[in-house]
Amino acid sequence: MVIEISFKVAICSKNGKMIDEHFGRATKFLIYQIDEDGSYQYIETRDNSPPSEKLEEHEKMLYNSMKIISDCKYLLASQIGPAANNKLSLQGIRSFGINMPIENALKRLGSSRSKNKFLENIQKPPRVFS
């Protein structure tokens, strides 16, 4: 049986070339897929309504932003607040505050996620003794 290992990455970008948008102000997320061999491809752009300054609306909009990228394994943004970072982490999304070209970030992320590293995290079925 061959296990196909790939994952999605959400990127906050104003111009589509650089990671240059704060997570809390992102009006869109660029979604990429990184495959087992480190190759990547653009999948889609997802529209987002960033949180407003009103505290009562902020939590709701933050939740909506997280819901939009809930199928992603990583979030790359120029900045991300500690509260949002913690909430994303609880959803199983690792977030990074970086400012670099999207292509460079995807290459680095793809090269660091080898098949062996993925398989180390997969639980083995329990042994059965007869």
C-alpha positions in Angstrom: 0.0 0.0 0.0 1.4 3.4 -1.0 0.5 6.3 1.3 0.4 9.6 -0.6 1.6 12.4 1.8 0.8 16.0 1.0 -0.4 19.0 2.9 -1.8 22.4 2.3 -0.3 25.8 3.3 -2.2 29.0 3.7 -0.2 32.2 2.9 -1.0 35.8 3.7 0.1 38.0 0.8 -0.9 41.3 -0.6 0.8 40.9 -4.0 0.9 37.1 -4.5 4.8 37.0 -4.5 5.8 37.9 -1.0 4.6 36.8 2.4 3.8 40.4 3.4 0.5 40.4 5.2 -0.4 40.2 8.9 -2.7 37.2 9.6 -5.2 39.5 11.4 -5.4 41.9 8.4 -5.4 39.3 5.5 -8.2 39.8 3.0 -7.3 36.6 1.3 -5.4 33.4 1.7 -3.3 31.8 -1.1 -3.6 28.1 -0.7 -0.7 25.8 -1.9 -0.2 22.1 -1.8 3.2 20.6 -1.0 3.6 17.0 -2.1 5.8 14.2 -0.6 8.7 15.0 -2.9 8.8 18.6 -1.9 7.1 19.9 -5.1 4.4 22.5 -4.6 1.5 24.0 -6.6 -1.0 26.8 -6.2 -4.5 25.5 -5.5 -6.7 28.5 -5.0 -7.3 31.9 -3.4 -9.8 32.0 -0.5 -11.4 35.4 0.4 -11.4 36.5 4.0 -13.0 39.2 6.0 -10.3 40.3 8.5 -11.3 41.1 12.1 -12.4 44.6 12.9 -11.2 46.7 15.8 -14.4 46.1 17.7 -13.6 43.5 20.3 -17.0 41.7 20.0 -16.5 41.3 16.3 -12.8 40.5 16.5 -13.3 37.0 18.0 -16.0 36.1 15.5 -14.0 37.2 12.5 -10.8 35.5 13.9 -12.8 32.2 14.2 -14.1 32.7 10.6 -10.5 33.2 9.3 -9.4 30.1 11.1 -12.3 28.2 9.6 -11.4 29.2 6.1 -8.0 27.6 6.4 -8.9 24.7 8.7 -7.8 22.1 6.1 -4.3 23.6 6.0 -1.3 22.2 8.0 0.6 25.5 8.0 0.0 29.2 7.9 2.7 31.6 6.7 2.2 35.3 7.5 4.4 38.3 7.9 3.1 38.6 11.5 0.7 36.8 13.7 -0.4 37.7 17.2 0.2 35.3 20.1 -3.6 34.7 20.7 -4.2 33.8 17.1 -1.1 31.6 17.0 -2.3 29.7 20.1 -5.8 29.2 18.6 -4.4 28.0 15.3 -2.1 25.6 17.2 -5.1 24.1 19.0 -6.6 23.4 15.5 -3.4 21.6 14.4 -2.2 24.5 12.2 1.4 25.5 12.7 1.9 29.2 12.0 5.1 31.1 11.2 5.7 34.9 11.1 8.1 35.3 8.2 8.7 37.9 5.5 10.2 36.4 2.4 9.2 35.4 -1.2 6.5 32.8 -1.3 8.5 30.6 -3.6 11.5 30.5 -1.2 9.3 29.7 1.8 7.5 26.8 0.0 10.8 25.4 -1.2 12.2 25.5 2.4 9.0 24.0 3.9 8.9 21.3 1.2 12.5 20.3 1.6 12.2 20.0 5.4 9.2 17.6 5.2 10.6 14.4 3.9 8.7 11.1 3.8 10.6 9.7 6.7 9.7 12.7 8.9 6.1 12.2 8.1 6.1 8.5 8.8 7.7 9.0 12.2 4.6 10.8 13.3 2.2 8.1 12.1 1.1 5.8 14.9 1.8 2.1 14.3 -1.1 -0.3 14.8 -0.9 -2.2 18.1 0.8 -5.5 18.0 -1.4 -8.6 18.3 0.0 -11.7 20.0 -1.5 -15.1 19.2 
